[in-house]
Amino acid sequence: MLFRQFVDDDLGCASYLIGDPTSGEAFVVDPAYAIEQYVDTATAEGVHIVHVLETHTHADHVSGHGRFALEHGLPVSVHALAEPEFPFDGFEDGQTLHVGSVPVRVLHTPGHRPEHCAFIVDERLVLTGDSLFVGDAARPDLAVDAREGAEGLFHSLQRLTELPDTYEVYPGHVAGSLCGAAMSPARSSTIADEKRSNVALGFGDAQAFITSSASVSTPRPPTTARVVALNKGPFIGAPPSLERLEQIGEAAVLDVRPAAAHADGHVRGAFNVPVSGSSFATRAGFILGPDERIVIHATDDGEADRAARGLRSVGFLELAGYVTHVDATEQLEPVELGELERLLEDGSVQVLDVREKSERDQGYIPGTLHIPYRLLRETGADGIDTTKPVVTICGSGTRASIAASLLAAAGVDARPVLDGGVEDWPGQTVSFRRCGST
């Protein structure tokens, strides 16, 4: 059997190629929009992709099933409860498909979404999609009421744990995704290991699991509804080539260069989300509007292409183009941690903690204001003392740069802490325990 795992490290999404080298046939499972990686691998391995399987309608990334259908004439299969608007082959619980001589058995595992299915491959490994992860389980709130989804997920997890202990587990997400808070960085596991250590499998009854799982605190990306609509809708073909522009015109400028480069000089009003940082596409999705004309400001062609691929993966398919050499005369003045301690003592700055609530609860700098970076484009400077410079701080510097760029675009004197963050603070921090927490 040919088996390959593909991981988008930025989104934390995993997809798979399953094949029979003898017959020369292969299936692709949960493909990303950038399908070239599967085609190239199949060609190198001497197999031909003949079918696309979807575990469910994805909410966090645009699927490549449309490109496979339009560009390669492949059939697409998903459970009928997905109610897609494109031609599809449905499958049912217990049905067995074959890629050459390799059996792929369908296991209906609703919870994350009603149509969700896992695939048992060759009766020795299971592709769990967005149900069972390594170390955690999926969030149940993206398609139905969280408690309804959690109840379905509990029973689906019970079915999965009834599989033989030796079965290998290959999930649809790994650490870095917003779909599970306690996911391990490991990219595979076994049923036995998950039964022993997975936090989501440690609940003795359905009600306890539902209560815990339905209390989702991870922010829901604003791109979710659009991505689901794209994945349920008519097939989407290949994107147009990214055009190099001489002028920006009226557009939202996304500066994808490193934070230090943005601080040294950027286009007025540009938002800085470094493509070299983690979760680039997700973070860009929090601050860009779905109908905006978007121009990428990159260091070079390669950086622009990486950014375009990330943006398209979360539904920004119509990009205006990119620039590399433009009039970038606006600057930010970064603040060092040591300097910040002095500025706080004399009260000459307003310090804004732009991390998530759960992070701040673990420890924050006394006297700081809290607004997550992802809310700042909508709220602007509301509630912030702008009579003095606003210093933004996060865990490592990337989100502080994003936040400072958003505030600067709104006319605020914003200064990010780029080297380090709250965890590196030399002074005292305060932790906060919310009611009901343990």
N, C-alpha and C positions, 0 to 999 in steps of 0.2 A: 504494500500500500504506500502511495505517496501522500505525505501529510506535511503541510507547511502552515505556520502561523505568521500573520502579519500584524504588527502593532503600530498604530499611530501614537507616538509618544506624547504628542501635544494634546490630543483629546483623550488619550487613554483607551482608545477603541481597538478591538482585536477582530480580525477576519481570518478566513481559512480557505486553503486550497486542499481538496481531497481528490486523489486520483488512483487509477489502476494503470501502472506502467505497461502491463501486458496488453490491455485493450486499447491503451492510448487515450482514455477518456478521463475527464476531471470535472468536479463540481466546485463552484466557489460559493462560500457562505458569508453572508453579511458584507458584501464588498463596499469599500469606500468609493467615493466619486472618482478618485484618481485610479482608474482601472489598469493603467499601464503596468503596474507592479505585478499583477496576477498574470497578465498576458505574457510578459517577459519571462516570468518564472516557469509558466507552463511550457513555453517554447523551449527554454533551456532544459527542462526535464523530459521533453519528448512527448508531452500529452497535449490534448486539445480540450479546452473548456467547452462543455456541452450543456450546462444547466446552472442556473443561479438559484440558491435557496436563501430565503430570509427567515430568521428566527421570529421577526416581528417588524412592525413599522417603526423605524428608528426616529427618535426625537432629538438626538444630539449631533447627528451628522447626515449629510446628504448621501444617499446610497448610490452606488454605481450600477444598480440593476438596469436603469434606463439606458445607460450607455452600452451595456452588454446586449440589450435587446435591439437597440437601434443600429449599433455599429457592427455587431457580430451575429445578429439574428437568433439570440438564445432565448429559450423559454425561462420564465421567472415563476417560482413557486413560493407561496405564502399561505398560511391558514386563512380560510374564507372569512373568519371573523374580522380580519383586517379591512374588509370591504374596500379594496383598492379600486381606483378608477382606470387602471391599465389592464390589458389582457394578462391573465395569470392562470397557472395550474394550481388548484387547491390541493392540500393534503390533509389527512385526518390522523387523529391519535392512533398509534399502533401501526400505521402504514409503513411499509418498507420500500424505499427507493434503492436503486442499484446504480453505482457508477462502475461499469465493468463488472467485476465479480465482488466488489466491496459493498456490503449492505449498509444502508443509512436508515435507521429506524426513527420515526417521528414520535416524540413524547410531548403531548400538549401540556404546557406549564404556564397557565395564566397567572396574572398577578401584576407584573410590571405593565403589561397590556393584555386585554382579553384574548388576543390571537397568539400570544407568545408560545413558541415551541422550542424544545431542545432536540438535538439530533444525536442519537447513539450510533457511533461509527464502528463497524466491524465488531460489535459487541465487546469492545475493549476500551473505548474512550467516549466521552460525552461532551458535546459542544453545548454549553449551558446558556449561551446568549446573555440576556439581561435578567437572569433569575438567580442562580447561585454563582457568586464570585469567589475568588480565593480570599478567604477571611471575612466575607460579608455577604449580604444579599442585596438585590436591587431595590431602588426606591419605588413605592407603589402609587405615587400621586400624579403621574404625568398623563394618564389617560382616563382614569375614573376617580371617584372619591377615594381618598387615601385609605380609609378603613376597609372599604370594599376591596380595593386592590391588595391590601395587606392580608386579608382573609384568604383570597385566592392564592397569594404567594406562599402563605404558610403551608397550604396543602400541596402546592407544587414542590416545595422544598422537601416535604415528606416523601413524595414520590421519587425524587432524585436520590435521597439518602437510602432508599430501598434498593438501589442498584448495588452490584457487588463492590466491596471495599477496594478491590484492585483497579477499578475503572479510573482512568485518568480524567481529570476535569480541566477543560479548556474554556474559559469564560469569554463573554463578549466585551468585557471591560477589565482593565487593570488599574492600578493606582494612578491617580491623575485625573480620573473621570469624576464628574459630579454625581454619578449614579450610586455611589456607595461610600460612606464616610470611613469605614475601617478596612478598606481593601488592602491586601498585601501587595508589595511590589513584585512578588513572584508571578510568573505568567502562566503557571499551570500548577496542578495539585493532584490529589486523588480523593475519591469519596471517603476513604478512611481518614485521611488527614483533615478533611473538612469537618467530618463528624466529631473529631477530637478537638479542633481548635477554632472553628468558625463561630464568631460571636452571634450570628443570626440563627445558628442551629442550637443554641444553648437554652432555649425557652421550653419549659415543660408543657405548656398548653397553648392553644391558639390565641386565647384572649391576651395573654401576656405578650405574645409576639405582636399581635395587632396593635396593642397600646404603644409598644416601643417603636415599631416600624412605621406607624402612621404619623408619628411625631417628627416629621421630616424638617430639619433646620437648614439643610443645604439650599442655597438660593437656586431658584429655577431660572435658567437662562431665558432672556426674552426672545431668543431665536427659536425656542421650542415649537411653538405653534406653526411658524413658517416652515420649519424643517419637516414636521409631520405632514403638512399640506403638500410639500414638494414630493415627499416620498410616497404619499398615497395617490398623488395626481398622475397626469399623463407622463409618459417617459420623458426624461430630460437627457438631451444629447451632450456632446462634448462642448466645453466652453470655448468662446472665441479666444484668439491669441491676445495676450496682454500687450497693450499698445504703449510705446514710449511717447510721452507728451513733451512738447516744448513749453507750453503754458498750462497752468492749473485751471484757471477759470473759476466759476462758482462751484465749489465742492467742499466736502468734508475731507480734510487732508489727514491721512493716517501715517504718521511718522513711525516706521518700523525699525529704525536704526537703534543702536544701543542707547541707553538712557544718558550716558555721558555725552554722546554726540548730539543728542537733542538739546541738552542743556547748553552746549557750546554755541549752538546756532540752529534755529528752526524757522519754518514758515509761520507767520503770524496766524494764530488760531489753530495750529496743528495739534492733534492728539497723539501722544507718544505711547505706543504699545510695542515694545521690542519683540521682533519675531524670534530673536535668540533666547528669549525668556520662556519660562514654562507657561502652559495653558494660553498661548498666544491667541488662538482662534476664539476660545471661550471668552477671554477678557475683551477682545475686540468686539465680540457680539454683545457684550453688556453696554457698550458706549456708542455704538453706531446704530443709526436708524435703518430699517429695512428698505426704505425707498430713497435713501440719500445717494447722491452722486459721489462716489468715493475715489479719491486719487491717492495712490501709495507713494510716500516719499521714502526711498531706499538708498542704501549706500552704493549698490551696484545691481546689475541685472539679476544675478543669482538670488540676492536678498529679496528683490521684488517678486521673483517667481515663487519663492518659498512663502512669502506673505500671501500672494494671490491664491496659492493652493490651500492655505489655511482658511482664508476668508470664504472661499468657495465651499469648503467642507462644511461650513455652518450656514450656508444659504445665501451668501453674498455673491451671486453668480454674475451680476452685471457690473463689472468694475470699469470705471472710466479710463484707467490707465495708470502709468507710474512716471515719476520724475526722479532723477538722481542729482542733477546740478541745477539748483534753483537759488533764488535770493532768500537765504536763510539767515536773517540778521537778528531775529528775536532770541533772547537768551534767558536762561534761568540761573539762579545763583544757589548751587547746592550747599547744604549745611553739614558739617561733620558732627558726629555724635558728641565729641568733646566740647565743641563750640555750642551745641544745643543745650548742654547742661548749664552753661553760663547764661545763655539767652533766656532760659526758663527762669533762672534765679532772679534776674533783673526785670522780668516781665515784659520784655521788649518784643516778644513774638506770641502768636497763637499757634499751639501745636495741635495738629489734626492727625489722629490715629485712623488710618484708612483700611485697617484689616476687617475681617468679619467678626461678628459678635462673639462667636465661640472662641476665637483666638484671643480677643480682648479679655474675655472672662478668665483666661489662664494667667493673665498678668498685663497690666498697663501702667504707663507713667502717670503719676498723680498730676492733676491739673490739666490733662489733655482732653480735647474734645474728640468725639467718635462719630465718624460718618464713613461707611464703607465706600471705597473708591467707585464702585459700580453705580452708585446713586448720585454722584456729583454732577454729572451732565444734566440730569433732570432737576436737581435741587439748586445747582449753582452755589452761590455764597450764602444761601438762607441759613441763618443761625450761626454764622461764622463772623467773628470780629475781624473785619477787614481794615480797621484803622491802623493795624500793624501787620507786618509780614506774617504769612501763614506758612508754617513749616509742616510738610507732610511726612509721615513716617509709617512704615509697614514692618514686615519681617526681614526683608533683605534689600529692598530698594526699588524693585520693579514697579510694584503697585504705588509706591510713593511718587515715582516719576509719572505714572499715568494720571494720578490724582492732581499733581502739580500742573500738568499740561492742561487738564480740564479746567482747573481754576484760573490759570493764566489766560486761557481762551475766553473766560468770562470777565477778564479785566482785573483779577486779583493778583497781588504781589505774592506769588507762591514760590516756596523754596524747598525742594525735596531733600531728604536724607537718602543718598544713593548707596553709601557703603555701610551696610549693616542695618539694624532695626531694633525693635523693642527688646528682642531676645539678647541683644548685645549691650543694652543700656547699663552703664556702670553704676547708676544710682539705684534707689529703691523703686520697686514696682508693687502694685497692689493687685491681688486676685479677687475675683468676684464670683460667688456661688449663687445661682438663681434658685428660686423656690422649686422644689421637686427634683433638683439634681442630686447626684450621689457622688 
